[in-house]
């Protein structure tokens, strides 16, 4: 028999059409026991159609081809409906696919720009872009991970800003604690976003080290103490450590020179040489120390040739004469007194041999007073070169650390040895 919905051939026992799924309807005006062959269904349908028309409207003759076309259309109509539905759904899915593809492209673009901004340390912009991308793709795990990275970077940047403020205030101990804590947080953190943060941490550490040493300098009084700090600075980049290294070397030279002068006053030449050698370990090939070493050698030779006797005579004569007689062979000029931006005093000047014979080992003694003429300290400076022929000029210089005020320097007297 055939399905009364689509006309598909089916077995007598079937309750549902295998083609369209319709339930089989029984034909009441046909005897269920009548044997219906395959050609009977179309003819019965056609006969019903003709008999149902009014007498005047009944066609004289219904073409067989018309009936066949109509039957075929009725048979394929249920098949066409699912196809049309599939086409409609396909078009909708295609539109959705291309729409989602465009969204994905926007999200990936936002993600890329955000990563570039984060690498360039523009964390606020990077965070806004990632949040914008998340509004389009909330379940995109990579965006969530990027947001966490950016928020960490922003947290670390705040710590670095705090460290910079502590350094500006010379609170190096607090700055060191903060940078140590940040290094612990960054211990297992890697990636392009954090490369600049790692570099900034190194820079801050260098500034803290240099600043701490600079702050401690005024309390360091020996060559060994200063040398220890110089060793620390030697491991740091030259650009950051250069200024403080220069200051430390100058202090080493000054301390060494003063100690040598003290030893020379007692004719302790061996101790004087040892002091110079220690100074040269840190102030390598320093011109002033090399000149001082030569002077010690000359003094030692002069002492071996009975120079000591002439020195004692000169000192005895100087003790008996007044200031005018003491300075009869030496004339001081061009005295310069300067206070550096760090509060250190630098003294320099020139001397001329106005005697009629050559002189050597010239020393200029001076006293330092504040603006109110109150005594601060006194000192001395040796003149270079060691020997001055009549009419020749020499120069001297000295420094005094930690003055921090305007001062007056007065030359008390000069001493020298006559050849």
Secondary structure, 3 states (H helix, E strand, C coil): CECCCCCCECCCCCCECCCCCCECCCCCCCCCCCCCCCCHHHHHHHHHHHHCCCCCCCCCCCCHHHHHHHHHHHHHHHHHHHHHHHHHHHHHHHHHHHHHHHHHHHHHHHHHHHHHHHHCCCHHHHHHHHHHHHHHCCCCHHHHHHHHHHHHHHHHHHHHHHHHHHHHCCCHHHHHHHHHHHHHHCCCCCCHHHHHHHHHHHHHHHHHHHHHHHHHHHHCCCHHHHHHHHHHHHCCCHHHHHHHHHHHHHHHHHHHHHHHHHHHHCCCHHHHHHHHHHHHHHCCCCHHHHHHHHHHHHHHHHHHCCHHHHHHHHHHHHHHCCHHHHCCCEEEEEEEEEECCCCCEEEEEEEEECCCCCEEEEEEEEEEEECCCCEEEEEEEECECCEECCCCEEEEEEEECCCCCCEEEEEEEEEEEEC
